[in-house]
Amino acid sequence: MANRGKPGDLDGRRRDLEAALAARRRERPSGGEGAERGGKSDFANALKLSSEFIAGVVVGVALGWFIDRMAGTSPWGLIIFLLLGFGAGILNVLRSAGLIAEFGSKAPKKGDDDL
């Protein structure tokens, strides 16, 4: 391996790279990026989060429209419930992503391993 220092030694550099990649694969047995984590792929998780947000907004708009029709308060019910639906959609996305705990549950802090 006397040629390893030369710029033209592509085979030696390729072997070094393959050895480094193999070592990283042994360190991380759970799979690489793009693989399924926790039973869901990244695309499925994105679809779930976007549908949770859209559902919150749609329910808010539907409730606001219904209240406006019944009470004759157009467009205030729609505006208020659209904003509430937007907030509820964001809250649902944060809960699903695990960034905030469910209401009333005592979720362990990140780094707590004594489950």
TIFI-618718 format. One record per atom (N, C-alpha, C): residue number from 1; residue in one letter; chain; atom name; x, y, z. Coordinates in pm, 1 decimal, decimal comma. Last residue first. Example, Ala and Ser with C-alpha at 12.3 -4.5 7.8 and 13.67 -1.06 7.14 Angstrom:
2
VEXPA     n   res   chain   atom          X          Y          Z
VEXPA     2     S       A      N     1285,0     -225,0      708,0
VEXPA     2     S       A     CA     1367,0     -106,0      714,0
VEXPA     2     S       A      C     1290,0        3,0      787,0
VEXPA     1     A       A      N     1319,0     -569,0      780,0
VEXPA     1     A       A     CA     1230,0     -450,0      780,0
VEXPA     1     A       A      C     1320,0     -330,0      780,0
This chain:
115
VEXPA     n   res   chain   atom          X          Y          Z
VEXPA   115     L       A      N    -3748,5      406,3     3195,9
VEXPA   115     L       A     CA    -3890,9      385,1     3164,8
VEXPA   115     L       A      C    -3943,9      264,3     3233,8
VEXPA   114     D       A      N    -3507,1      572,0     3226,9
VEXPA   114     D       A     CA    -3561,2      484,4     3329,3
VEXPA   114     D       A      C    -3711,3      465,9     3309,3
VEXPA   113     D       A      N    -3396,9      757,8     3061,0
VEXPA   113     D       A     CA    -3393,9      619,1     3016,4
VEXPA   113     D       A      C    -3454,9      522,9     3115,8
VEXPA   112     D       A      N    -3440,3     1073,0     2947,0
VEXPA   112     D       A     CA    -3476,4      986,5     3059,8
VEXPA   112     D       A      C    -3484,0      843,9     3010,0
VEXPA   111     G       A      N    -3404,7     1203,7     2710,5
VEXPA   111     G       A     CA    -3285,1     1166,6     2782,5
VEXPA   111     G       A      C    -3315,0     1081,5     2904,9
VEXPA   110     K       A      N    -3681,7     1411,9     2729,9
VEXPA   110     K       A     CA    -3582,6     1351,9     2644,0
VEXPA   110     K       A      C    -3456,5     1324,7     2725,0
VEXPA   109     K       A      N    -3908,8     1320,7     2994,3
VEXPA   109     K       A     CA    -3828,0     1416,9     2921,9
VEXPA   109     K       A      C    -3729,7     1343,3     2833,2
VEXPA   108     P       A      N    -4212,6     1132,0     2970,1
VEXPA   108     P       A     CA    -4075,8     1149,0     3018,3
VEXPA   108     P       A      C    -4001,0     1250,3     2931,9
VEXPA   107     A       A      N    -4536,5     1269,4     3019,4
VEXPA   107     A       A     CA    -4439,3     1212,0     2926,7
VEXPA   107     A       A      C    -4299,1     1232,3     2983,3
VEXPA   106     K       A      N    -4806,9     1236,8     3171,3
VEXPA   106     K       A     CA    -4674,5     1276,7     3216,3
VEXPA   106     K       A      C    -4573,3     1205,2     3128,2
VEXPA   105     S       A      N    -5107,0     1373,6     3038,1
VEXPA   105     S       A     CA    -5011,9     1263,6     3051,3
VEXPA   105     S       A      C    -4877,7     1317,6     3096,4
VEXPA   104     G       A      N    -5271,3     1593,3     3002,3
VEXPA   104     G       A     CA    -5293,1     1510,8     3120,0
VEXPA   104     G       A      C    -5196,4     1394,6     3134,8
VEXPA   103     F       A      N    -5244,5     1591,0     2657,6
VEXPA   103     F       A     CA    -5300,6     1661,5     2771,2
VEXPA   103     F       A      C    -5324,4     1563,6     2885,6
VEXPA   102     E       A      N    -4930,7     1466,7     2537,0
VEXPA   102     E       A     CA    -5077,1     1464,7     2537,5
VEXPA   102     E       A      C    -5126,3     1534,6     2663,0
VEXPA   101     A       A      N    -4647,9     1681,8     2481,5
VEXPA   101     A       A     CA    -4713,8     1567,1     2543,2
VEXPA   101     A       A      C    -4865,2     1579,0     2529,1
VEXPA   100     I       A      N    -4486,7     1769,9     2175,2
VEXPA   100     I       A     CA    -4550,4     1807,0     2301,2
VEXPA   100     I       A      C    -4626,9     1686,8     2352,6
VEXPA    99     L       A      N    -4367,7     1626,3     1973,5
VEXPA    99     L       A     CA    -4297,4     1744,3     2024,2
VEXPA    99     L       A      C    -4359,4     1799,8     2151,2
VEXPA    98     G       A      N    -4479,3     1418,0     1836,8
VEXPA    98     G       A     CA    -4416,2     1389,1     1965,0
VEXPA    98     G       A      C    -4340,0     1507,5     2021,4
VEXPA    97     A       A      N    -4628,2     1444,1     1615,5
VEXPA    97     A       A     CA    -4483,5     1440,4     1594,6
VEXPA    97     A       A      C    -4408,5     1412,9     1724,5
VEXPA    96     S       A      N    -4878,9     1464,2     1730,6
VEXPA    96     S       A     CA    -4845,9     1345,4     1651,7
VEXPA    96     S       A      C    -4696,2     1331,3     1629,7
VEXPA    95     R       A      N    -4858,6     1717,8     1852,1
VEXPA    95     R       A     CA    -4881,3     1597,8     1933,3
VEXPA    95     R       A      C    -4841,4     1472,1     1857,5
VEXPA    94     L       A      N    -4823,2     1882,2     1627,1
VEXPA    94     L       A     CA    -4719,3     1876,9     1729,8
VEXPA    94     L       A      C    -4735,2     1754,9     1819,1
VEXPA    93     V       A      N    -5067,2     1833,9     1497,1
VEXPA    93     V       A     CA    -4941,5     1798,5     1431,4
VEXPA    93     V       A      C    -4829,7     1787,4     1534,2
VEXPA    92     N       A      N    -5249,1     1938,4     1685,1
VEXPA    92     N       A     CA    -5253,0     1796,3     1648,9
VEXPA    92     N       A      C    -5123,8     1751,0     1582,9
VEXPA    91     L       A      N    -5173,8     2210,5     1679,7
VEXPA    91     L       A     CA    -5161,1     2133,4     1803,1
VEXPA    91     L       A      C    -5162,1     1982,7     1775,2
VEXPA    90     I       A      N    -5246,2     2274,4     1417,6
VEXPA    90     I       A     CA    -5105,7     2282,8     1458,3
VEXPA    90     I       A      C    -5082,1     2202,1     1585,0
VEXPA    89     G       A      N    -5524,2     2237,2     1439,9
VEXPA    89     G       A     CA    -5445,5     2159,0     1344,8
VEXPA    89     G       A      C    -5297,8     2159,4     1380,8
VEXPA    88     A       A      N    -5594,8     2431,2     1626,5
VEXPA    88     A       A     CA    -5612,8     2290,0     1660,9
VEXPA    88     A       A      C    -5532,7     2200,1     1567,8
VEXPA    87     G       A      N    -5535,8     2661,3     1475,6
VEXPA    87     G       A     CA    -5463,1     2632,8     1600,0
VEXPA    87     G       A      C    -5474,1     2487,5     1641,5
VEXPA    86     F       A      N    -5726,3     2625,8     1272,8
VEXPA    86     F       A     CA    -5584,6     2636,4     1240,2
VEXPA    86     F       A      C    -5499,2     2604,6     1362,5
VEXPA    85     G       A      N    -5960,8     2635,8     1422,8
VEXPA    85     G       A     CA    -5925,0     2513,0     1351,2
VEXPA    85     G       A      C    -5778,8     2510,5     1311,8
VEXPA    84     L       A      N    -5951,2     2903,7     1504,9
VEXPA    84     L       A     CA    -5946,3     2796,1     1604,8
VEXPA    84     L       A      C    -5907,5     2662,2     1540,9
VEXPA    83     L       A      N    -5973,5     3027,5     1253,4
VEXPA    83     L       A     CA    -5853,2     3047,0     1335,1
VEXPA    83     L       A      C    -5839,6     2939,6     1442,6
VEXPA    82     L       A      N    -6227,2     2933,6     1187,1
VEXPA    82     L       A     CA    -6113,7     2905,9     1098,4
VEXPA    82     L       A      C    -5983,4     2920,7     1175,7
VEXPA    81     F       A      N    -6380,4     3042,5     1388,3
VEXPA    81     F       A     CA    -6358,5     2898,6     1389,9
VEXPA    81     F       A      C    -6251,4     2854,4     1290,4
VEXPA    80     I       A      N    -6366,1     3316,9     1314,1
VEXPA    80     I       A     CA    -6320,0     3272,4     1445,6
VEXPA    80     I       A      C    -6290,3     3122,7     1445,8
VEXPA    79     I       A      N    -6476,4     3313,0     1051,9
VEXPA    79     I       A     CA    -6341,5     3365,4     1077,3
VEXPA    79     I       A      C    -6286,3     3312,1     1209,0
VEXPA    78     L       A      N    -6732,4     3203,9     1094,7
VEXPA    78     L       A     CA    -6638,2     3138,4     1004,1
VEXPA    78     L       A      C    -6495,1     3183,5     1031,6
VEXPA    77     G       A      N    -6841,7     3395,4     1264,9
VEXPA    77     G       A     CA    -6826,7     3257,6     1310,7
VEXPA    77     G       A      C    -6726,1     3182,3     1226,4
VEXPA    76     W       A      N    -6841,1     3625,7     1096,3
VEXPA    76     W       A     CA    -6760,5     3617,8     1217,7
VEXPA    76     W       A      C    -6741,4     3477,0     1270,0
VEXPA    75     P       A      N    -6975,3     3708,1      870,1
VEXPA    75     P       A     CA    -6878,0     3601,0      855,2
VEXPA    75     P       A      C    -6798,4     3572,4      981,9
VEXPA    74     S       A      N    -7279,3     3593,1     1008,3
VEXPA    74     S       A     CA    -7183,3     3584,8      898,9
VEXPA    74     S       A      C    -7100,3     3712,4      889,0
VEXPA    73     T       A      N    -7462,0     3523,6     1200,8
VEXPA    73     T       A     CA    -7349,6     3609,3     1239,0
VEXPA    73     T       A      C    -7242,5     3616,7     1130,8
VEXPA    72     G       A      N    -7685,0     3357,6     1216,4
VEXPA    72     G       A     CA    -7687,6     3475,5     1131,5
VEXPA    72     G       A      C    -7576,2     3573,6     1161,8
VEXPA    71     A       A      N    -7697,7     3117,7     1346,9
VEXPA    71     A       A     CA    -7708,6     3238,7     1428,5
VEXPA    71     A       A      C    -7715,4     3366,1     1345,2
VEXPA    70     M       A      N    -7684,0     2925,6     1139,7
VEXPA    70     M       A     CA    -7784,8     2913,7     1244,9
VEXPA    70     M       A      C    -7806,8     3045,7     1319,5
VEXPA    69     R       A      N    -7473,3     3011,9      977,4
VEXPA    69     R       A     CA    -7604,7     2985,1      918,4
VEXPA    69     R       A      C    -7714,2     2982,9     1025,0
VEXPA    68     D       A      N    -7260,5     3028,7     1163,5
VEXPA    68     D       A     CA    -7304,5     3147,6     1090,1
VEXPA    68     D       A      C    -7443,4     3128,5     1030,2
VEXPA    67     I       A      N    -7241,5     2759,7     1234,2
VEXPA    67     I       A     CA    -7282,6     2858,2     1335,6
VEXPA    67     I       A      C    -7329,0     2987,3     1268,3
VEXPA    66     F       A      N    -7150,9     2654,3      989,6
VEXPA    66     F       A     CA    -7276,9     2607,9     1049,1
VEXPA    66     F       A      C    -7329,4     2709,7     1151,1
VEXPA    65     W       A      N    -6905,7     2786,0      960,3
VEXPA    65     W       A     CA    -7010,7     2805,4      860,1
VEXPA    65     W       A      C    -7147,9     2766,8      916,5
VEXPA    64     G       A      N    -6769,6     2683,6     1185,6
VEXPA    64     G       A     CA    -6794,0     2826,6     1171,0
VEXPA    64     G       A      C    -6905,1     2856,3     1071,5
VEXPA    63     L       A      N    -6760,5     2409,5     1124,6
VEXPA    63     L       A     CA    -6831,4     2456,6     1243,9
VEXPA    63     L       A      C    -6864,0     2605,2     1234,1
VEXPA    62     A       A      N    -6604,7     2419,5      888,0
VEXPA    62     A       A     CA    -6740,4     2363,6      886,7
VEXPA    62     A       A      C    -6821,2     2410,0     1007,5
VEXPA    61     V       A      N    -6364,9     2530,5      982,9
VEXPA    61     V       A     CA    -6442,8     2601,6      881,9
VEXPA    61     V       A      C    -6586,8     2551,1      880,1
VEXPA    60     G       A      N    -6285,7     2325,6     1162,2
VEXPA    60     G       A     CA    -6307,7     2462,2     1208,7
VEXPA    60     G       A      C    -6392,3     2542,9     1111,9
VEXPA    59     V       A      N    -6256,5     2110,0      986,1
VEXPA    59     V       A     CA    -6357,6     2102,8     1092,6
VEXPA    59     V       A      C    -6387,5     2242,2     1146,8
VEXPA    58     V       A      N    -6041,6     2209,6      831,4
VEXPA    58     V       A     CA    -6171,5     2180,4      768,9
VEXPA    58     V       A      C    -6282,5     2173,5      873,6
VEXPA    57     V       A      N    -5834,3     2228,8     1022,0
VEXPA    57     V       A     CA    -5881,5     2348,7      953,2
VEXPA    57     V       A      C    -6020,3     2324,9      893,9
VEXPA    56     G       A      N    -5806,7     1958,6     1098,4
VEXPA    56     G       A     CA    -5836,5     2062,3     1197,3
VEXPA    56     G       A      C    -5893,1     2187,3     1133,4
VEXPA    55     A       A      N    -5739,6     1838,5      851,9
VEXPA    55     A       A     CA    -5864,1     1801,6      919,7
VEXPA    55     A       A      C    -5902,7     1906,3     1024,0
VEXPA    54     I       A      N    -5487,7     1947,6      802,5
VEXPA    54     I       A     CA    -5599,2     1981,9      713,6
VEXPA    54     I       A      C    -5732,6     1948,8      779,5
VEXPA    53     F       A      N    -5340,5     1822,4     1009,1
VEXPA    53     F       A     CA    -5351,9     1967,1     1002,9
VEXPA    53     F       A      C    -5472,4     2008,5      918,1
VEXPA    52     E       A      N    -5367,5     1551,9      943,1
VEXPA    52     E       A     CA    -5412,2     1599,1     1074,5
VEXPA    52     E       A      C    -5431,3     1750,5     1074,2
VEXPA    51     S       A      N    -5247,9     1545,5      692,1
VEXPA    51     S       A     CA    -5392,3     1520,6      701,8
VEXPA    51     S       A      C    -5447,5     1563,4      837,6
VEXPA    50     S       A      N    -4981,6     1594,3      762,6
VEXPA    50     S       A     CA    -5053,7     1692,0      679,9
VEXPA    50     S       A      C    -5203,9     1670,0      686,5
VEXPA    49     L       A      N    -4924,7     1365,0      915,0
VEXPA    49     L       A     CA    -4917,1     1497,3      976,4
VEXPA    49     L       A      C    -4993,2     1601,2      894,3
VEXPA    48     K       A      N    -4958,9     1159,1      723,1
VEXPA    48     K       A     CA    -5039,3     1161,2      846,1
VEXPA    48     K       A      C    -5041,2     1300,9      907,3
VEXPA    47     L       A      N    -4763,8     1225,2      536,8
VEXPA    47     L       A     CA    -4904,1     1221,9      495,7
VEXPA    47     L       A      C    -4996,4     1228,9      617,0
VEXPA    46     A       A      N    -4533,9     1193,1      692,7
VEXPA    46     A       A     CA    -4566,9     1325,3      637,4
VEXPA    46     A       A      C    -4713,4     1332,2      595,2
VEXPA    45     N       A      N    -4550,2      916,3      740,8
VEXPA    45     N       A     CA    -4554,6     1010,2      853,0
VEXPA    45     N       A      C    -4590,4     1150,5      804,6
VEXPA    44     A       A      N    -4519,4      817,9      485,1
VEXPA    44     A       A     CA    -4644,0      790,8      558,2
VEXPA    44     A       A      C    -4659,1      886,9      675,2
VEXPA    43     F       A      N    -4258,6      904,6      431,8
VEXPA    43     F       A     CA    -4370,0      952,6      350,0
VEXPA    43     F       A      C    -4503,0      932,0      421,6
VEXPA    42     D       A      N    -4108,7      761,3      617,2
VEXPA    42     D       A     CA    -4113,0      907,3      626,8
VEXPA    42     D       A      C    -4230,3      964,3      547,2
VEXPA    41     S       A      N    -4289,4      471,4      733,2
VEXPA    41     S       A     CA    -4190,4      538,1      650,6
VEXPA    41     S       A      C    -4204,7      689,0      666,4
VEXPA    40     K       A      N    -4324,7      300,8     1038,6
VEXPA    40     K       A     CA    -4379,3      396,2      942,4
VEXPA    40     K       A      C    -4266,4      457,0      860,4
VEXPA    39     G       A      N    -4204,1      138,2     1227,2
VEXPA    39     G       A     CA    -4312,9       82,0     1149,2
VEXPA    39     G       A      C    -4372,9      177,1     1046,6
VEXPA    38     G       A      N    -3985,5      263,2     1336,4
VEXPA    38     G       A     CA    -4104,9      250,8     1417,5
VEXPA    38     G       A      C    -4224,7      202,4     1338,9
VEXPA    37     R       A      N    -3882,6      346,9     1025,8
VEXPA    37     R       A     CA    -3848,9      365,1     1166,3
VEXPA    37     R       A      C    -3978,1      355,4     1244,5
VEXPA    36     E       A      N    -3765,1      225,6      718,7
VEXPA    36     E       A     CA    -3878,3      241,7      810,0
VEXPA    36     E       A      C    -3829,1      250,5      952,8
VEXPA    35     A       A      N    -3523,6      431,6      553,5
VEXPA    35     A       A     CA    -3577,1      303,0      595,9
VEXPA    35     A       A      C    -3690,9      327,1      693,1
VEXPA    34     G       A      N    -3434,2      683,8      525,1
VEXPA    34     G       A     CA    -3526,8      636,1      424,4
VEXPA    34     G       A      C    -3584,8      500,0      459,7
VEXPA    33     E       A      N    -3114,9      610,6      656,4
VEXPA    33     E       A     CA    -3218,7      708,0      629,5
VEXPA    33     E       A      C    -3306,7      655,3      517,5
VEXPA    32     G       A      N    -3073,2      270,1      775,0
VEXPA    32     G       A     CA    -3030,8      403,2      734,0
VEXPA    32     G       A      C    -3147,3      496,4      715,2
VEXPA    31     G       A      N    -3100,8       65,8     1069,4
VEXPA    31     G       A     CA    -3128,7       99,9      929,9
VEXPA    31     G       A      C    -3089,7      242,3      901,4
VEXPA    30     S       A      N    -3020,5      -15,2     1317,4
VEXPA    30     S       A     CA    -3163,0       11,5     1296,7
VEXPA    30     S       A      C    -3197,2       47,0     1153,3
VEXPA    29     P       A      N    -2747,0      -41,5     1363,2
VEXPA    29     P       A     CA    -2820,0     -156,8     1310,5
VEXPA    29     P       A      C    -2965,5     -128,8     1276,2
VEXPA    28     R       A      N    -2482,2      131,5     1346,1
VEXPA    28     R       A     CA    -2622,9      170,5     1339,4
VEXPA    28     R       A      C    -2704,6       54,9     1280,4
VEXPA    27     E       A      N    -2233,9        8,5     1340,6
VEXPA    27     E       A     CA    -2267,8       93,5     1455,1
VEXPA    27     E       A      C    -2416,4      122,5     1461,0
VEXPA    26     R       A      N    -2231,5     -114,3     1092,4
VEXPA    26     R       A     CA    -2230,1     -199,3     1211,8
VEXPA    26     R       A      C    -2269,6     -119,8     1335,3
VEXPA    25     R       A      N    -2221,0      109,0      929,3
VEXPA    25     R       A     CA    -2339,4       22,1      922,8
VEXPA    25     R       A      C    -2346,1      -69,6     1043,5
VEXPA    24     R       A      N    -1966,6      205,8      988,1
VEXPA    24     R       A     CA    -2085,3      283,9     1025,9
VEXPA    24     R       A      C    -2211,4      199,4     1023,0
VEXPA    23     A       A      N    -1810,5        3,4      876,4
VEXPA    23     A       A     CA    -1802,7       28,9     1020,6
VEXPA    23     A       A      C    -1923,5      108,7     1067,4
VEXPA    22     A       A      N    -1875,6       33,2      607,4
VEXPA    22     A       A     CA    -1910,5      -91,4      675,4
VEXPA    22     A       A      C    -1906,7      -73,6      826,7
VEXPA    21     L       A      N    -1762,8      285,6      560,0
VEXPA    21     L       A     CA    -1907,3      266,6      549,4
VEXPA    21     L       A      C    -1952,6      139,4      620,4
VEXPA    20     A       A      N    -1490,4      224,9      593,0
VEXPA    20     A       A     CA    -1554,3      323,2      681,2
VEXPA    20     A       A      C    -1706,0      308,0      677,4
VEXPA    19     A       A      N    -1455,0       40,2      384,7
VEXPA    19     A       A     CA    -1431,7       -2,1      523,6
VEXPA    19     A       A      C    -1498,7       94,4      621,1
VEXPA    18     E       A      N    -1507,8      203,5      163,7
VEXPA    18     E       A     CA    -1593,1       86,9      190,5
VEXPA    18     E       A      C    -1576,4       37,9      333,4
VEXPA    17     L       A      N    -1293,2      384,7      188,8
VEXPA    17     L       A     CA    -1431,0      430,8      199,1
VEXPA    17     L       A      C    -1525,6      314,7      229,7
VEXPA    16     D       A      N    -1075,8      214,7      146,1
VEXPA    16     D       A     CA    -1088,0      287,4      272,6
VEXPA    16     D       A      C    -1231,5      334,2      295,1
VEXPA    15     R       A      N    -1130,7      135,7     -117,7
VEXPA    15     R       A     CA    -1128,4       35,0      -10,4
VEXPA    15     R       A      C    -1143,5      101,0      126,6
VEXPA    14     R       A      N    -1102,4      383,2     -247,0
VEXPA    14     R       A     CA    -1231,5      314,7     -249,7
VEXPA    14     R       A      C    -1238,7      209,9     -138,9
VEXPA    13     R       A      N     -832,4      435,5     -205,7
VEXPA    13     R       A     CA     -931,3      525,9     -147,5
VEXPA    13     R       A      C    -1068,6      460,2     -143,3
VEXPA    12     G       A      N     -725,3      225,1     -357,0
VEXPA    12     G       A     CA     -699,1      233,8     -214,1
VEXPA    12     G       A      C     -799,0      323,7     -143,0
VEXPA    11     D       A      N     -818,6      293,6     -613,4
VEXPA    11     D       A     CA     -857,5      166,1     -551,8
VEXPA    11     D       A      C     -835,4      167,8     -400,9
VEXPA    10     L       A      N     -697,1      536,7     -672,1
VEXPA    10     L       A     CA     -840,9      533,3     -649,1
VEXPA    10     L       A      C     -885,4      403,3     -581,6
VEXPA     9     D       A      N     -434,1      686,0     -669,9
VEXPA     9     D       A     CA     -466,0      557,9     -607,7
VEXPA     9     D       A      C     -613,7      552,1     -571,7
VEXPA     8     G       A      N     -349,8      933,1     -761,6
VEXPA     8     G       A     CA     -404,8      840,2     -859,7
VEXPA     8     G       A      C     -445,7      706,4     -801,3
VEXPA     7     P       A      N     -229,6     1075,1     -551,7
VEXPA     7     P       A     CA     -364,1     1112,4     -594,4
VEXPA     7     P       A      C     -427,5     1012,8     -690,8
VEXPA     6     K       A      N      -65,3      872,4     -304,2
VEXPA     6     K       A     CA      -67,9      935,0     -435,8
VEXPA     6     K       A      C     -211,0      966,8     -477,4
VEXPA     5     G       A      N      -80,1      729,7      -71,6
VEXPA     5     G       A     CA      -66,9      872,9      -60,9
VEXPA     5     G       A      C      -77,3      944,7     -195,1
VEXPA     4     R       A      N      -82,1      461,6     -154,0
VEXPA     4     R       A     CA     -201,3      518,6      -91,4
VEXPA     4     R       A      C     -195,1      670,9      -83,4
VEXPA     3     N       A      N      124,3      314,9     -252,9
VEXPA     3     N       A     CA       63,4      413,2     -342,1
VEXPA     3     N       A      C      -53,2      488,2     -278,8
VEXPA     2     A       A      N      191,9      122,6      -75,1
VEXPA     2     A       A     CA      280,9      237,5      -84,4
VEXPA     2     A       A      C      221,2      348,1     -169,4
VEXPA     1     M       A      N       82,7     -118,8        0,0
VEXPA     1     M       A     CA        0,0        0,0        0,0
VEXPA     1     M       A      C       87,4      125,6        0,0
